[in-house]
Amino acid sequence: MTQQRRADEPRHRGQFTGKHMAAIMVAFFGVVIAVNVLMARLATSTFGGVVVENSYVASQHFNTWLDEAKAEKALGWKALVERTGGDRVEVRLRDAAGRALGGVKLSAVAEHPLGLRADETLAFRESAPGVYEAPLPAGRWRLRLAAHVQGREWRTVGDVQ
C-alpha cells in the first residue's frame, strides 16, 4: 500500500514541488535570453561586419589582387606615417635603397578604425623631397595610401594617432 498525503496534512520542509521547477526554468531561460540580448547588442554596436560588399565578386578579383600585391612588394617602397601637429599628417616615402621618393602623386582615404566618423579623402602636397603633408582632423585614423609615379602604383595602409 502506497502512502499518499492527504490535503489536510502539512508539507514537509525541503520538498521539491512544481513551483520550484517552474522557478528554475524561468531563471535558466531568463539568464540565457539576457546573455543573448547582451551579446547581440554588443555585436551590432561595434563592428558592422562588412569587409567587401559582394564576396562572390571579390573572389573573382582575388588572383589579380595577389599579383598586384606581389608587384608592389617587389618595388620595396616604404612609408612612414606620423602626425606632425594636431591637424596635419606627414608621410615619408622611401624606395628600396632608402632614397626619398619625390614627384609622387600621393592620395589617401582616412578611415576611423571603428567607423564612428565619416571617411576623409586626403590630397597630399610635397613639402620636401619624399615628404608629403595633408590636413587630417585630430584622433585615431587608418590611412589607405595610394602612390602613383612613372606609371607605377603602390598602396599601403598606415595608422595615425
Secondary structure as GFF3:
##gff-version 3
##sequence-region A 1 161
A	DSSP	alpha_helix	18	45	.	.	.	ID=ss1
A	DSSP	alpha_helix	55	75	.	.	.	ID=ss2
A	DSSP	beta_strand	78	85	.	.	.	ID=ss3
A	DSSP	beta_strand	88	94	.	.	.	ID=ss4
A	DSSP	beta_strand	105	111	.	.	.	ID=ss5
A	DSSP	beta_strand	120	123	.	.	.	ID=ss6
A	DSSP	beta_strand	125	128	.	.	.	ID=ss7
A	DSSP	beta_strand	131	135	.	.	.	ID=ss8
A	DSSP	beta_strand	141	149	.	.	.	ID=ss9
A	DSSP	beta_strand	152	160	.	.	.	ID=ss10
###
